[in-house]
Amino acid sequence: MNRFRSSQQIEPPSRKGLITAAALATAAATAVWVEVKARHAERDNPPAGEFLDIDGIDLHYVERGEGPPVVFLHGNTVTHADFIASGLMDRLALNHRVIAFDRPGFGHSTRPRDRLWTPAAQADLFCAALERLGVEKAVVIGHSMGTLVAMAMALDHPEVVRSLVMIGGYFYPGFRVDALLTAPVALPVLGDVMRYTVTAVSGRLMLGKVGKALFSPQEVPDQFFPVISREMMLRPVQLRANAEDAAFMIPAAMAMSKRYGELAMPVTLIGGEKDLIIETADHSGRLHDELPESELHVVPEAGHMVHYMAHDLVVNAIDRLQPTVSLDSFTDMTQGDLTLPSDAELGRR
């Protein structure tokens, strides 16, 4: 017997233990990398507008122009900058006071966890913001998820909304793959871990495909990702906002769809004929049938980001309802022709 042999053998680490340790180290390193990327994104893309402190929320908004007020509410994935990249904000600012908000958790707006950020809760926030900004009646333009928030504003605060322009809207409950896939990311603890590890990586791998799906059958515009910023879209706080909003879409549409008959203001619906994200006929078309006084425009060869192609439709929808703004004066200022496509071209119903 070896007198120098230790009485306690030191067991080598098991293969399972090594794998677990390596996984934890990788996750920790990924989380640090994600946090650094998020801070760099916010540093490289500083706030473009101003902030309102409303009930503990730092609400970021960009305002341009003078005249009758127009409010933009963006969809998921993007920020207020979507309306800048599309060119709509600059175009409308020629004759209107245009206000584009970052919805809670998107862009530079905060998203406290002390409440559920349903479309109704977001509508309350924006109405309070408009009161603070001295806006009494506004045309509200919503895109995608933003249409549910705009609808909640119109139903719960009709005194604030002059008219609605709904682009690529989601209005009726139905199965949503995005809600199913992102549901875990919206959960406390588990979602927090995922947003700093698995989802952070998969989001970067999938973002290009998401962009193609949003614009299909058109190409993704060259200015889209540079203006909105890929890394701003992939920050953990915005991934959480995306996931939570996707989870709220179905119950919100279920509750509000029972009240659409209460709408007393003009409604214009604009959808892409080939929208891969939200079926235009099932949502905008169905709502048009339910609201006989509404206007529906279906744009051929357009996808979910139809507002990049439908500037004239949006401008006409707003100016039609605000006779104080002259289409002739708009044409003079832009030194161009404001020519709307024909009914046949737009598939107008």
NORPE-V346124 format. One line per field, one symbol per residue. burial: 1 if it has 9 or more other ideal C-beta (glycine too) atoms within 8 Angstrom, else 0. A space follows every 10 residues. Layout:
# NORPE-V346124
burial: ???
This chain:
# NORPE-V346124
burial: 0000000000 0000000100 1000001001 1001101101 1100000010 1101001111 1110100111 1111110111 1111111111 1111111111 1111111010 1000001111 1111111111 1010100111 1111111111 1111111101 1111111111 1100010010 0111110000 1111111011 1011001001 1111110101 0001001111 1111111111 1111111111 1111011001 0010111111 1111101101 0111111100 1001111110 0111111111 1111111110 1100101011 1001000100 000001100
